[in-house]
């Protein structure tokens, strides 16, 4: 007796799991929504960048046209003359700010020299920082006067620095010889800083004689009392 054939059926024996199918379809839909959102955001961002770039190009082109029109309204030769004039003015300011007037030293010495002191020799040299070094030779009527003159110079510490008295010697006839070395602050001899100062002495010239900035002798005209 032949074996009986196995019955064939396309009907599932077990019911389908609806929860699994729904879960898979729900996950796919969420991922699709996220991807779609990112795609739309990228398109919008790209469009915004393109639009902003176009705006910038148009703005630059407009400003360049406006600049060319403004430049065309001016005379190039006149502009070059103004540029050269500005350069000359700046150079003049630089020279004026660094100009040195040693004549202010004489005005200062005339105010600080005692009545019984006379300077017979004066030398000075400019330093790189704008200050000056001076060397004086003088005579006084006694050692006490030399000491008082030293105190007078040291009291002017804002202008005179590193004051050194040397070579104090009795020359006879009641006279005492001495020498002085000191540094002058740059503020005293700077022309622009002292312009307008009533105590600032300017060089005086005449048709027959020219004032010298480094004379061999210097005799103060007026001195403070002891």
C-alpha positions as CSV (number, residue, x, y, z in Angstrom):
1,X,0.0,0.0,0.0
2,X,1.6,3.3,-1.1
3,X,2.3,6.0,1.6
4,X,-0.2,8.7,1.8
5,X,0.9,12.1,0.6
6,X,1.7,14.8,3.0
7,X,-1.0,17.4,2.9
8,X,0.2,20.8,1.6
9,X,-1.4,24.0,2.9
10,X,-0.5,27.7,2.5
11,X,-2.5,28.7,5.5
12,X,-0.2,29.5,8.4
13,X,-0.6,27.2,11.3
14,X,0.2,30.0,13.8
15,X,-1.2,33.5,14.0
16,X,1.1,36.4,12.8
17,X,2.8,38.5,15.5
18,X,1.2,41.9,14.8
19,X,3.3,43.7,17.5
20,X,6.6,42.9,15.8
21,X,5.4,44.1,12.4
22,X,4.1,47.3,13.8
23,X,7.4,47.9,15.7
24,X,9.4,47.4,12.5
25,X,7.2,49.7,10.5
26,X,7.2,52.3,13.2
27,X,11.1,52.4,13.5
28,X,11.4,52.7,9.7
29,X,9.0,55.6,9.7
30,X,10.8,57.5,12.4
31,X,14.2,57.1,10.7
32,X,12.6,58.2,7.4
33,X,11.2,61.3,9.1
34,X,14.6,62.2,10.7
35,X,16.4,61.7,7.3
36,X,13.8,63.8,5.6
37,X,14.2,66.5,8.2
38,X,18.0,66.6,7.8
39,X,17.7,66.7,4.1
40,X,15.3,69.6,4.1
41,X,17.4,71.4,6.7
42,X,20.5,70.9,4.5
43,X,18.7,72.2,1.4
44,X,17.5,75.3,3.3
45,X,21.0,75.9,4.7
46,X,22.6,75.6,1.3
47,X,20.0,78.0,-0.1
48,X,20.7,80.5,2.6
49,X,24.4,80.3,2.1
50,X,24.0,80.8,-1.6
51,X,21.6,83.7,-1.1
52,X,24.0,85.4,1.4
53,X,26.9,84.9,-0.9
54,X,25.0,86.5,-3.7
55,X,24.0,89.4,-1.5
56,X,27.7,89.9,-0.5
57,X,28.8,89.9,-4.1
58,X,26.2,92.4,-5.1
59,X,27.0,94.6,-2.1
60,X,30.7,94.6,-2.9
61,X,30.1,95.3,-6.5
62,X,27.8,98.2,-5.5
63,X,30.4,99.7,-3.1
64,X,33.2,99.3,-5.7
65,X,31.1,101.3,-8.2
66,X,30.4,103.9,-5.6
67,X,34.1,104.1,-4.7
68,X,35.1,104.5,-8.4
69,X,32.5,107.3,-8.8
70,X,33.9,109.1,-5.7
71,X,37.5,108.7,-6.9
72,X,36.5,110.1,-10.3
73,X,35.2,113.2,-8.5
74,X,38.7,114.1,-7.2
75,X,41.6,115.4,-9.2
76,X,44.5,112.9,-9.0
77,X,47.1,115.6,-9.2
78,X,45.6,117.5,-6.2
79,X,45.4,114.2,-4.2
80,X,49.1,113.6,-4.9
81,X,49.9,117.2,-3.8
82,X,47.9,116.7,-0.6
83,X,49.8,113.4,0.1
84,X,53.1,115.1,-0.3
85,X,52.0,118.0,1.9
86,X,50.9,115.6,4.6
87,X,54.3,113.8,4.5
88,X,56.1,117.1,4.8
89,X,53.9,118.2,7.8
90,X,54.6,114.8,9.6
91,X,58.3,115.2,9.0
92,X,58.2,118.8,10.3
93,X,56.4,117.6,13.4
94,X,59.1,114.9,14.0
95,X,61.9,117.4,13.6
96,X,60.1,120.0,15.8
97,X,59.5,117.4,18.6
98,X,63.2,116.4,18.6
99,X,64.7,119.9,18.2
100,X,67.1,120.9,20.9
101,X,67.6,124.5,22.1
102,X,70.7,124.5,24.5
103,X,70.1,128.2,25.1
104,X,67.7,127.2,27.8
105,X,70.7,126.0,29.8
106,X,71.9,129.6,30.1
107,X,68.6,130.8,31.4
108,X,68.6,128.0,34.0
109,X,72.2,128.8,35.1
110,X,71.4,132.5,35.4
111,X,68.6,131.6,37.9
112,X,70.6,129.0,39.8
113,X,74.1,130.7,40.1
114,X,74.8,132.5,43.3
115,X,75.8,136.2,43.3
116,X,79.4,135.6,44.3
117,X,80.0,132.8,41.8
118,X,81.2,133.3,38.3
119,X,81.5,130.6,35.6
120,X,84.4,131.2,33.2
121,X,84.0,128.1,31.0
122,X,81.1,126.1,29.7
123,X,80.9,122.9,27.6
124,X,78.1,120.6,26.8
125,X,77.3,117.5,24.7
126,X,74.1,115.9,23.7
127,X,73.3,112.3,24.8
128,X,71.4,109.7,22.8
129,X,68.3,109.9,25.1
130,X,67.9,113.7,24.4
131,X,69.6,114.8,27.7
132,X,72.8,116.8,27.8
133,X,76.1,116.6,29.8
134,X,77.6,119.9,30.9
135,X,81.0,120.8,32.3
136,X,81.6,124.2,34.0
137,X,84.6,125.9,35.4
138,X,84.1,128.8,37.9
139,X,85.4,130.9,40.7
140,X,83.9,131.9,44.0
141,X,84.8,134.2,46.8
142,X,85.3,131.3,49.3
143,X,84.8,127.7,50.1
144,X,81.5,128.4,51.9
145,X,80.2,129.9,48.7
146,X,81.2,126.8,46.7
147,X,79.3,124.7,49.2
148,X,76.2,126.8,48.9
149,X,76.4,126.6,45.1
150,X,76.6,122.8,45.4
151,X,73.5,122.8,47.5
152,X,71.8,125.1,45.0
153,X,72.5,122.8,42.1
154,X,71.5,119.7,44.1
155,X,68.2,121.3,45.0
156,X,67.3,121.5,41.3
157,X,67.2,117.7,41.1
158,X,64.4,117.7,38.5
159,X,66.7,119.4,36.0
160,X,70.3,118.7,37.1
161,X,71.3,115.2,37.9
162,X,74.6,113.5,39.0
163,X,76.1,116.9,40.0
164,X,79.8,116.5,40.9
165,X,82.0,119.4,42.2
166,X,85.7,118.8,41.8
167,X,89.0,120.7,41.6
168,X,88.2,123.0,44.5
169,X,91.4,125.0,45.0
170,X,92.3,128.3,46.6
171,X,93.8,130.4,43.9
172,X,94.9,133.2,46.2
173,X,93.5,136.8,46.4
174,X,90.5,135.4,48.2
175,X,89.3,133.4,45.2
176,X,88.5,129.7,45.0
177,X,88.5,127.8,41.7
178,X,86.2,124.8,41.1
179,X,84.7,122.6,38.4
180,X,81.2,121.2,38.0
181,X,80.0,118.3,35.9
182,X,76.3,117.4,35.7
183,X,73.6,116.0,33.4
184,X,70.8,118.2,32.1
185,X,67.3,116.6,31.8
186,X,66.0,116.4,28.3
187,X,62.8,118.3,29.3
188,X,64.9,121.5,29.8
189,X,66.4,121.7,26.4
190,X,63.5,120.3,24.4
191,X,62.3,123.1,22.2
192,X,58.7,122.0,21.8
193,X,58.1,121.4,25.5
194,X,59.5,124.7,26.5
195,X,57.9,126.9,23.8
196,X,55.9,129.5,25.5
197,X,57.8,129.2,28.8
198,X,58.8,132.8,29.9
199,X,62.0,131.4,31.4
200,X,62.9,129.7,28.1
201,X,65.7,131.7,26.5
202,X,65.9,131.7,22.7
203,X,69.0,132.4,20.7
204,X,69.4,136.1,19.8
205,X,71.0,137.0,16.6
206,X,72.1,140.4,15.1
207,X,73.2,141.3,11.6
208,X,76.9,141.4,12.8
209,X,76.9,138.6,15.4
210,X,75.4,135.1,15.7
211,X,74.8,133.5,19.1
212,X,76.7,130.3,19.7
213,X,75.2,127.3,21.3
214,X,78.6,126.2,22.9
215,X,80.5,129.3,23.9
216,X,83.8,129.1,25.7
217,X,82.7,131.4,28.5
218,X,79.4,132.1,30.3
219,X,78.8,134.8,32.8
220,X,75.3,134.8,34.4
221,X,73.7,138.2,34.4
222,X,71.6,137.8,37.5
223,X,71.9,135.4,40.5
224,X,69.7,134.6,43.4
225,X,70.7,135.9,46.8
226,X,72.4,133.6,49.3
